């Protein structure tokens, strides 16, 4: 490889069409110069802190993302598989020389920086993958070409010494192509946007020279007379040397009575800090990363879960989709497919997460064990240490019915309890405990129906649950009102006036059901109204009394006292 480069360099040196100084710079540093005077290629760009941070934050995130493999059933359901051999390659050890985190990091770093990531797939005689060997992503090391004889695409690779290896078939290379315009080969974002990156490097170099030489000299020169040609040329050459890299900001030595009137411009006047921050924002824009993640707080936004979810959705999710597509085709066979587990990385704050699980559990979406598994906890077990089947049950509120039943006249009127089971008003209640239905003749209990006492107890439990939910509304309002002790009592009175109507609306159906089940079909609407009023007065009276007692304290202590009362309600 070195011999080839030297031969190429000598050829260009002997060819008069090349500028010797320019080709030597290109050969040594790599890349052509930008308008800022900086030479940029993938390797030199990675020495710029902003570029390195932008690439590393993607690579480091990818190396910690869990990869799961599922079996896609004919019904469309996915079943998690934990013993597939490809899981070992992706999550533990892709080959005998490295570990999965290292492989993921370097692969994603190559994809983000060079635009391509290559890994040769080593297969068994049956065609199953058993090792992944990463290849260099430099354009002169690994290329995708079309074989002129067969017409098929294949990869041509060179080893570290520059020797060409055997071609690799398209299906035997795990290839991630970024920024591709033909859906086959990726393109380096660094090479395409080197002007913006070169400006970043130039700003960094300018700052370093300014700090090294201690000043920024600008101004104009005056001479007492006319300079001779030799003196003019010498002075001009001297001034030009001070404009070169490394000599900027130094003080020149003048002759023949030349006077220099200088003005010193500090970093704030030249907006050097703002310019450098803008250049970092340009780098962040290339990889679609919030500048805040590159520690540029001037362009910040919110830090924390919201910012990280934005990064995962806008930056990492497209990468995960690219990796998934390649892994599914090259490493897996139907009905197996992979999926990156992003749930842990897209969660909100703990309170929002708890509210989410509580809601999903209450509508029967999750069971207790499913929630624990998502949180990485062991399943609930019984006294024998075995998985408790009760923890896999899904629950729904008692005061809810299927839509199909709610529109079924016979079901609402209690004439049929579903599945042809005849029920009396004491069995699951007419209207399934939600709609009381019309008074009718008591009917015999069918198989599996509830007794009257059990039905009353179930309906009273619904009333208690309704009051508990209303209690949370009251607790939140009390805590907010306690923030201003001067208006606490006034605000409390106004709240409970409106809240009484809310309670009445929420309690009407469950209380009506209790009255019907307890007193029979002969009970009228007046009895229900009395029961609701008594329930509301008892509930509101107890809560108001506790809050009024808490208010008999110094103003500074009121929030603490109210919080203690509210906490006691939840126990």
C-alpha positions in Angstrom: 0.0 0.0 0.0 2.8 2.5 0.9 4.6 1.6 -2.3 1.5 2.3 -4.3 1.1 5.7 -2.7 4.7 6.6 -3.3 4.5 5.6 -6.9 1.3 7.7 -7.3 3.0 10.6 -5.6 6.1 10.4 -7.9 3.8 10.2 -11.0 2.0 13.3 -10.0 5.3 15.1 -9.1 6.7 14.4 -12.5 3.5 15.4 -14.2 3.5 19.2 -14.9 -0.3 19.4 -14.6 0.0 18.9 -10.8 1.0 21.6 -8.4 3.7 19.7 -6.3 3.0 21.6 -3.1 -0.7 21.0 -3.4 -0.7 17.3 -4.2 1.8 16.8 -1.4 -0.6 18.5 1.1 -3.6 16.4 -0.3 -1.6 13.2 -0.1 -0.3 13.8 3.5 -3.5 15.3 5.0 -6.2 13.8 2.9 -8.9 15.8 1.3 -8.9 19.0 -0.7 -8.8 22.4 1.0 -12.0 24.2 1.9 -12.7 27.9 1.4 -11.5 28.5 5.0 -8.1 27.0 4.0 -8.6 23.8 6.0 -8.1 20.3 4.6 -11.0 18.1 5.6 -11.5 14.4 5.3 -13.2 11.8 7.6 -10.1 11.3 9.7 -9.1 15.0 10.1 -12.8 15.9 10.8 -12.9 13.4 13.7 -10.2 15.5 15.4 -12.7 18.4 15.7 -14.4 18.1 19.1 -17.9 19.0 17.7 -17.7 16.4 14.9 -16.3 13.7 17.3 -19.1 14.4 19.8 -21.8 14.2 17.2 -20.6 10.9 15.9 -19.8 9.4 19.3 -23.2 10.2 20.8 -24.8 8.1 18.0 -22.2 5.3 18.4 -22.4 5.2 22.1 -26.2 5.1 22.1 -26.3 2.3 19.6 -24.0 0.2 21.6 -26.4 0.2 24.6 -29.6 -0.5 22.7 -31.0 -4.0 23.4 -31.8 -6.1 20.3 -34.7 -8.6 20.5 -35.7 -11.3 18.1 -39.3 -12.2 17.5 -41.1 -15.0 15.7 -43.9 -13.6 13.6 -46.9 -16.0 13.8 -49.5 -16.4 11.0 -52.0 -14.6 13.1 -49.7 -11.5 13.1 -48.8 -11.9 16.8 -45.1 -11.6 17.7 -43.5 -14.1 20.1 -40.3 -13.2 21.8 -37.4 -15.6 21.2 -34.6 -15.8 23.7 -32.5 -18.7 22.3 -31.9 -17.7 18.7 -28.1 -18.0 17.8 -28.1 -14.6 16.1 -28.8 -13.0 19.5 -25.3 -14.1 20.6 -23.8 -12.3 17.7 -25.8 -9.1 18.2 -25.8 -8.9 22.0 -22.8 -10.8 23.2 -19.9 -11.7 20.8 -20.0 -11.1 17.0 -16.7 -13.0 16.6 -13.9 -14.5 18.8 -11.8 -11.3 18.8 -14.3 -8.7 20.1 -17.5 -8.1 22.0 -20.9 -6.9 20.9 -20.6 -3.4 22.5 -17.3 -2.7 20.8 -18.6 -4.0 17.5 -21.8 -1.9 17.7 -19.8 1.2 18.6 -17.3 1.0 15.8 -19.9 0.0 13.2 -22.1 2.9 14.0 -19.1 5.3 14.2 -18.1 4.2 10.7 -21.7 4.5 9.4 -22.1 8.0 10.9 -18.6 9.3 9.9 -17.8 7.5 6.6 -21.4 6.8 5.4 -20.9 3.1 5.4 -20.4 0.2 7.9 -19.3 -3.2 6.6 -19.1 -6.6 8.3 -18.4 -9.8 6.5 -20.9 -12.6 7.5 -19.2 -15.9 8.2 -21.6 -18.8 7.6 -21.9 -22.5 8.4 -22.3 -25.1 5.7 -26.1 -24.7 6.1 -25.8 -21.0 5.5 -26.4 -19.9 9.1 -24.4 -16.9 10.3 -21.9 -17.7 13.1 -19.5 -14.7 13.0 -19.4 -11.0 11.9 -16.0 -9.6 10.9 -15.9 -5.8 10.6 -14.2 -4.3 7.5 -12.7 -0.8 7.0 -15.1 1.8 5.8 -12.4 3.9 4.1 -13.3 4.3 0.4 -10.1 2.8 -0.8 -10.5 -0.3 1.5 -14.1 -1.5 0.8 -16.1 -0.9 -2.3 -19.3 -2.1 -3.8 -18.8 -2.9 -7.5 -20.7 -4.8 -10.2 -18.9 -7.8 -11.5 -18.6 -7.3 -15.3 -18.9 -11.0 -16.0 -21.8 -12.1 -13.8 -23.5 -8.7 -13.6 -23.9 -9.2 -9.8 -23.0 -6.8 -7.1 -20.1 -7.7 -4.9 -17.7 -6.1 -2.4 -14.0 -5.7 -3.1 -11.9 -5.4 0.1 -8.3 -4.7 0.9 -6.5 -5.7 4.1 -4.3 -3.4 6.2 -1.3 -4.0 3.9 -3.3 -3.0 0.9 -3.6 -6.4 -0.6 -6.9 -7.2 -2.4 -8.9 -10.0 -0.8 -11.4 -12.4 -2.4 -14.6 -10.7 -3.5 -17.5 -10.9 -1.0 -21.0 -11.6 -2.3 -23.7 -9.0 -1.6 -25.7 -11.4 0.7 -22.6 -12.1 2.8 -21.9 -8.5 3.8 -23.8 -6.7 6.5 -23.8 -3.2 5.0 -25.3 -0.1 6.5 -25.4 2.7 3.9 -26.0 6.3 5.1 -27.0 9.3 3.0 -27.2 7.1 -0.1 -28.6 8.4 -3.4 -28.8 5.0 -5.1 -30.0 2.8 -2.2 -26.7 0.8 -2.5 -23.7 2.8 -1.5 -23.5 5.3 1.3 -21.9 8.7 1.2 -19.9 10.4 3.9 -21.6 13.5 5.3 -18.2 14.8 6.2 -17.0 14.8 2.5 -20.3 16.3 1.3 -20.4 19.1 3.9 -16.7 19.7 4.4 -17.1 23.5 3.9 -19.2 23.8 7.1 -16.8 21.5 9.0 -13.8 23.4 7.6 -15.3 26.6 9.0 -15.5 24.9 12.4 -11.9 23.9 12.2 -10.8 27.3 11.0 -12.6 29.0 14.0 -10.9 26.6 16.3 -7.5 27.3 14.8 -8.1 31.1 14.9 -9.0 30.8 18.6 -5.8 28.8 19.4 -3.6 31.2 17.6 -5.2 34.2 19.3 -4.7 32.6 22.8 -1.2 31.5 21.9 0.0 34.9 20.7 -2.0 37.0 23.2 -3.3 39.7 20.9 -5.0 40.4 17.6 -3.1 43.2 15.7 -4.9 45.2 13.1 -4.4 48.6 11.7 -2.5 50.5 8.9 1.1 51.5 8.0 2.5 54.9 7.2 6.0 55.9 5.9 7.6 59.4 5.8 8.4 59.2 2.2 8.3 56.9 -0.9 9.7 53.4 -0.4 12.2 52.1 -2.9 11.2 49.0 -4.8 13.4 46.7 -2.8 12.1 48.1 0.5 8.5 47.9 -0.6 8.9 44.3 -1.7 10.7 43.4 1.5 8.0 45.0 3.7 5.2 43.4 1.7 6.8 40.0 1.9 7.3 40.5 5.7 3.7 41.5 6.2 2.4 38.5 4.2 4.4 36.2 6.3 2.6 37.4 9.4 -0.7 36.5 7.7 0.3 32.8 7.5 -0.9 30.1 9.9 1.2 30.2 13.1 2.4 33.8 12.6 -0.9 35.6 13.0 -1.2 38.1 15.9 2.6 38.5 16.2 4.2 42.0 16.3 6.0 42.9 13.1 9.5 44.5 12.9 9.4 47.7 10.9 12.2 49.7 9.2 12.9 53.0 7.3 10.7 55.1 9.6 7.5 53.0 9.0 4.9 53.6 11.6 2.1 51.2 12.4 -1.1 52.4 14.0 -2.8 49.4 15.5 -6.2 48.6 16.9 -6.6 45.5 19.2 -9.9 43.7 18.7 -10.8 41.2 21.5 -12.7 38.0 21.2 -16.0 39.6 22.0 -15.6 42.3 19.3 -14.9 39.7 16.7 -17.8 37.6 18.1 -15.4 34.6 18.2 -17.4 32.7 20.8 -20.7 33.2 18.9 -19.0 32.2 15.7 -17.7 29.0 17.2 -21.1 28.2 18.7 -22.7 28.7 15.3 -20.2 26.4 13.7 -21.0 23.7 16.3 -24.7 24.2 15.5 -23.9 23.6 11.9 -22.2 20.3 12.8 -25.2 19.3 14.9 -27.5 20.1 11.9 -25.5 17.7 9.7 -26.4 14.7 11.9 -29.8 16.1 13.1 -28.7 16.3 16.7 -29.9 19.0 19.1 -26.8 21.3 19.8 -27.6 20.9 23.5 -26.4 17.3 23.3 -23.0 18.7 22.1 -23.0 20.9 25.2 -23.9 24.2 23.4 -26.4 25.6 25.9 -26.9 28.7 23.8 -29.0 26.7 21.4 -30.4 24.5 24.2 -34.1 23.9 24.8 -35.2 21.6 27.6 -32.8 19.1 29.1 -33.9 15.8 30.4 -36.4 13.1 29.2 -38.0 15.3 26.6 -34.7 16.2 25.0 -33.5 12.6 25.0 -36.8 11.4 23.5 -36.4 13.9 20.7 -32.9 12.5 20.1 -34.1 8.9 20.0 -37.0 9.6 17.7 -35.4 12.0 15.2 -31.8 10.7 15.2 -31.6 7.1 16.4 -34.9 5.7 15.3 -33.9 6.0 11.6 -30.6 4.3 12.3 -32.5 1.5 14.1 -34.8 1.0 11.1 -31.8 0.8 8.8 -30.1 -1.8 11.0 -33.3 -3.8 11.4 -33.8 -4.0 7.6 -30.3 -5.2 7.0 -30.3 -7.7 9.9 -33.7 -9.2 9.0 -32.5 -9.8 5.4 -28.9 -10.9 5.9 -28.9 -12.7 9.3 -32.5 -13.9 9.9 -34.9 -16.1 8.0 -38.7 -15.8 8.1 -40.6 -16.0 10.4 -37.9 -14.4 12.5 -37.3 -10.6 12.7 -35.4 -8.3 15.0 -36.5 -5.2 16.8 -34.5 -2.6 18.9 -36.0 -2.1 22.3 -36.4 1.7 22.6 -38.9 1.8 25.4 -36.4 2.3 28.2 -34.8 5.2 26.3 -38.1 7.0 25.4 -39.7 7.0 28.8 -40.8 10.2 30.5 -40.4 11.2 34.1 -41.3 8.6 36.8 -44.6 10.2 37.6 -45.7 10.2 34.0 -44.6 6.7 33.6 -46.5 5.6 36.7 -49.6 7.3 35.4 -49.2 5.5 32.0 -49.0 2.1 33.6 -51.8 2.8 35.9 -54.1 3.8 33.0 -53.0 0.8 30.9 -53.6 -1.6 33.8 -57.0 -0.1 34.5 -58.3 -0.7 30.9 -56.9 -4.3 30.8 -54.0 -3.6 28.4 -51.3 -4.7 30.9 -51.2 -7.3 33.6 -49.1 -6.9 36.7 -46.5 -9.4 35.4 -46.3 -7.6 32.0 -45.6 -4.3 33.7 -42.9 -5.9 35.9 -41.3 -7.6 32.8 -41.1 -4.3 31.0 -39.4 -2.8 34.0 -36.9 -5.6 34.2 -38.3 -7.1 37.3 -39.0 -10.7 38.1 -42.6 -12.0 37.9 -44.8 -12.3 41.0 -44.6 -15.8 42.4 -46.7 -17.8 44.8 -45.7 -19.4 48.1 -44.0 -22.2 46.2 -41.8 -19.9 44.2 -43.7 -20.5 41.0 -45.1 -17.9 38.7 -48.5 -16.7 40.1 -51.1 -17.1 37.4 -53.3 -14.4 39.1 -50.6 -11.8 38.3 -51.1 -12.5 34.6 -54.8 -11.7 34.8 -56.1 -8.6 33.0 -58.6 -6.4 34.8 -61.2 -3.9 33.8 -63.5 -1.7 35.9 -66.8 -3.2 37.1 -68.9 -0.3 35.9 -68.0 -0.8 32.3 -69.8 -3.0 29.7 -68.9 -3.9 26.1 -70.4 -1.5 23.5 -72.3 -4.4 21.9 -74.0 -5.1 25.2 -74.7 -1.4 26.0 -76.7 -1.2 22.8 -78.6 -4.5 23.4 -82.0 -3.6 24.7 -82.5 -7.0 26.3 -79.2 -6.8 28.1 -79.8 -3.2 29.4 -83.3 -4.2 30.7 -81.9 -7.2 32.5 -84.0 -9.7 30.5 -80.9 -11.6 29.5 -77.5 -11.7 31.2 -75.7 -12.9 28.1 -75.1 -16.4 26.9 -78.7 -17.2 27.5 -78.3 -17.1 31.3 -81.5 -15.8 33.0 -80.8 -13.4 35.9 -82.7 -11.7 38.6 -82.1 -8.1 39.7 -79.8 -9.5 42.3 -77.4 -11.1 39.8 -74.8 -8.8 38.4 -77.7 -6.3 38.6 -80.1 -5.3 35.8 -78.1 -3.5 33.2 -74.9 -5.3 34.3 -74.5 -2.9 37.3 -74.3 0.2 35.2 -77.8 0.8 33.8 -80.4 -0.2 36.4 -83.0 -1.1 33.8 -86.7 -1.1 34.2 -88.3 -2.6 37.3 -89.5 -6.1 36.6 -90.4 -9.3 38.3 -87.6 -11.1 40.2 -86.2 -14.0 38.2 -84.5 -17.1 39.3 -80.7 -17.1 39.6 -79.0 -18.8 36.7 -75.8 -20.9 37.0 -72.9 -18.8 38.1 -75.0 -15.7 39.1 -74.3 -13.7 42.2 -76.4 -13.8 45.3 -78.3 -10.6 46.3 -75.9 -9.8 49.1 -72.9 -10.3 46.8 -74.5 -8.1 44.2 -75.2 -5.3 46.8 -71.6 -5.6 48.0 -70.3 -5.3 44.5 -72.4 -2.3 43.8 -71.3 -0.6 47.0 -67.7 -1.3 46.0 -68.3 0.7 42.8 -69.6 3.6 44.9 -66.5 3.5 47.1 -64.3 3.4 44.1 -66.1 6.4 42.6 -65.6 8.4 45.8 -61.9 7.4 45.8 -61.5 8.8 42.3 -63.3 12.0 43.4 -61.0 12.2 46.4 -58.0 12.5 44.2 -59.5 15.6 42.5 -60.2 17.1 45.9 -56.6 16.3 47.1 -55.1 18.1 44.1 -57.3 21.1 44.6 -56.5 21.3 48.3 -52.7 21.2 47.6 -53.0 24.0 45.0 -55.2 26.1 47.3 -52.8 25.7 50.2 -50.1 27.6 48.3 -51.8 30.8 49.2 -53.0 30.7 52.8 -54.8 34.0 52.5 -57.4 32.6 50.1 -57.3 29.0 51.2 -60.8 28.9 52.9 -62.5 31.0 50.2 -61.1 28.9 47.4 -62.1 25.7 49.3 -65.7 26.9 49.7 -66.0 27.8 46.0 -64.5 24.5 44.9 -66.8 22.3 47.0 -69.9 24.1 45.7 -69.0 23.0 42.1 -67.6 19.7 43.2 -70.9 18.7 44.7 -72.5 18.7 41.3 -69.6 16.6 39.9 -70.1 14.1 42.7 -73.8 13.9 42.1 -73.3 13.1 38.4 -70.6 10.5 39.2 -72.6 8.8 41.9 -76.1 8.7 40.3 -75.7 5.4 38.5 -73.8 3.4 41.1 -76.0 4.6 44.0 -79.2 3.9 42.0 -77.9 0.4 41.5 -77.3 -0.1 45.2 -80.8 1.1 46.1 -82.4 -1.1 43.5 -80.5 -4.2 44.6 -81.0 -3.5 48.3 -84.6 -2.3 48.4 -85.9 -4.0 45.3 -87.7 -2.8 42.2 -90.4 -1.0 44.3 -87.9 1.7 45.4 -88.5 4.9 43.6 -86.3 7.8 42.3 -86.9 9.8 45.5 -85.1 7.1 47.6 -82.1 7.3 45.2 -81.9 11.1 45.5 -81.9 10.9 49.3 -79.2 8.2 49.2 -77.1 10.3 46.9 -77.5 13.5 49.0 -76.5 11.5 52.2 -73.5 10.0 50.5 -72.3 13.4 49.2 -72.9 15.2 52.5 -71.1 12.5 54.5 -68.1 12.5 52.0 -67.8 16.3 51.6 -68.3 16.9 55.3 -65.5 14.6 56.4 -63.1 16.0 53.9 -63.9 19.7 54.7 -63.6 19.1 58.4 -60.1 17.6 58.0 -59.0 20.5 55.8 -60.4 23.1 58.1 -58.7 21.5 61.1 -55.4 21.6 59.1 -55.9 25.3 58.4 -55.7 26.2 62.1 -51.9 26.7 62.0 -49.4 29.4 61.1 -49.6 30.4 57.4 -46.2 29.0 56.6 -47.2 25.6 57.9 -50.4 25.3 55.9 -49.0 23.5 52.7 -47.3 21.0 54.9 -50.4 20.3 57.1 -52.6 20.0 54.0 -50.2 17.6 52.3 -50.2 15.4 55.4 -54.0 15.3 55.4 -54.2 14.5 51.7 -51.6 11.7 52.2 -53.7 10.2 54.9 -56.6 10.0 52.5 -54.7 7.7 50.2 -53.9 5.2 53.0 
